[in-house]
Amino acid sequence: MKRDIEKNYTKKQFVEKLRRLADSIENDKRFSIQIAGKKVVVPKNAVINIEHEKEGKNEEVEFQIKWINGKKTNI
């Protein structure tokens, strides 16, 4: 099943989620978050990267967390 959802948050909500994520990463624990009504569990060995995109005057910074379900490796 393909899913591609983008959700806007207030600054306060975004900061709270980032703090929980940072704590999970720092403590080598999985992270769980509910997005648009669906609980998503990010494994502790997920790959983390930061991406910058620029198209004309539009710019974007994305903090990405990637993993393959059912895999015990980092990719």
Sine and cosine of phi, psi and omega as CSV:
sin_phi,cos_phi,sin_psi,cos_psi,sin_omega,cos_omega
0.00,0.00,0.81,-0.58,0.03,-1.00
-1.00,0.02,0.64,-0.77,0.00,-1.00
-0.58,-0.82,0.77,-0.63,0.03,-1.00
-0.62,-0.78,0.99,-0.16,-0.09,-1.00
-0.83,-0.56,0.66,-0.75,0.08,-1.00
-0.85,-0.52,0.77,-0.64,-0.05,-1.00
-0.79,-0.61,0.73,-0.68,0.06,-1.00
-1.00,0.03,0.59,-0.81,0.03,-1.00
-0.77,-0.63,0.38,-0.93,0.16,-0.99
-0.94,0.35,0.29,-0.96,0.04,-1.00
-0.84,0.54,-0.69,0.73,-0.02,-1.00
-0.88,0.48,-0.73,0.69,0.01,-1.00
-0.89,0.46,-0.67,0.74,-0.01,-1.00
-0.89,0.45,-0.71,0.71,0.02,-1.00
-0.88,0.47,-0.68,0.73,0.02,-1.00
-0.87,0.50,-0.69,0.72,0.00,-1.00
-0.92,0.38,-0.66,0.75,0.03,-1.00
-0.89,0.46,-0.64,0.77,0.02,-1.00
-0.90,0.44,-0.69,0.72,0.04,-1.00
-0.89,0.45,-0.67,0.74,0.03,-1.00
-0.89,0.46,-0.74,0.67,0.00,-1.00
-0.86,0.50,-0.67,0.74,0.04,-1.00
-0.88,0.47,-0.67,0.74,0.01,-1.00
-0.89,0.45,-0.71,0.70,0.00,-1.00
-0.90,0.44,-0.74,0.67,-0.03,-1.00
-0.88,0.48,-0.58,0.81,-0.03,-1.00
-1.00,-0.08,0.17,0.99,0.04,-1.00
0.82,0.57,0.73,0.69,0.00,-1.00
-0.85,-0.53,0.37,-0.93,0.07,-1.00
-0.94,0.34,0.32,-0.95,-0.04,-1.00
-0.82,-0.57,0.72,-0.70,0.05,-1.00
-0.83,-0.55,0.61,-0.79,-0.04,-1.00
-0.53,-0.85,0.54,-0.84,0.07,-1.00
-0.97,-0.25,0.83,-0.56,-0.01,-1.00
-0.82,-0.58,0.86,-0.51,0.01,-1.00
0.77,0.64,0.71,0.71,0.09,-1.00
0.99,0.12,0.01,1.00,0.01,-1.00
-0.88,-0.48,0.78,-0.63,0.04,-1.00
-0.98,0.22,0.77,-0.63,0.02,-1.00
-0.87,-0.49,0.77,-0.63,0.03,-1.00
-0.93,-0.37,0.88,-0.48,0.00,-1.00
-0.99,-0.10,0.85,-0.52,-0.01,-1.00
-0.93,0.37,0.43,-0.90,-0.05,-1.00
-0.91,0.42,-0.33,0.94,-0.02,-1.00
-0.99,-0.17,0.32,0.95,0.02,-1.00
-0.90,0.43,0.45,-0.90,0.04,-1.00
-1.00,0.05,0.74,-0.68,-0.05,-1.00
-0.90,-0.44,0.74,-0.67,0.08,-1.00
-0.55,-0.83,0.25,-0.97,0.04,-1.00
-0.85,-0.53,0.74,-0.67,-0.09,-1.00
-0.84,-0.54,0.64,-0.77,0.09,-1.00
-0.87,-0.49,0.78,-0.63,0.02,-1.00
-0.83,-0.55,0.61,-0.79,0.06,-1.00
-0.66,-0.76,0.79,-0.62,0.04,-1.00
-0.67,-0.74,0.96,-0.27,-0.08,-1.00
0.90,0.45,-0.81,-0.59,0.01,-1.00
-1.00,0.04,-0.17,0.99,-0.02,-1.00
-1.00,0.07,0.75,-0.67,0.07,-1.00
-0.78,-0.63,0.44,-0.90,-0.08,-1.00
-0.53,-0.85,0.67,-0.74,0.16,-0.99
-0.89,-0.46,0.80,-0.60,0.02,-1.00
-0.87,-0.49,0.76,-0.65,0.16,-0.99
-0.99,-0.10,0.91,-0.41,-0.12,-0.99
-0.92,-0.39,0.59,-0.81,0.08,-1.00
-0.78,-0.62,0.86,-0.51,-0.08,-1.00
-0.81,-0.58,0.56,-0.83,0.08,-1.00
-0.34,-0.94,0.26,-0.97,0.08,-1.00
-0.93,-0.37,0.82,-0.57,-0.01,-1.00
-0.85,0.53,0.69,-0.72,0.06,-1.00
1.00,0.10,-0.07,1.00,-0.01,-1.00
-1.00,-0.07,0.58,-0.81,0.03,-1.00
-0.98,-0.21,0.07,1.00,-0.03,-1.00
-0.99,-0.15,-0.01,-1.00,-0.01,-1.00
-0.99,0.13,-0.09,1.00,-0.01,-1.00
-0.82,-0.57,0.00,0.00,0.00,0.00
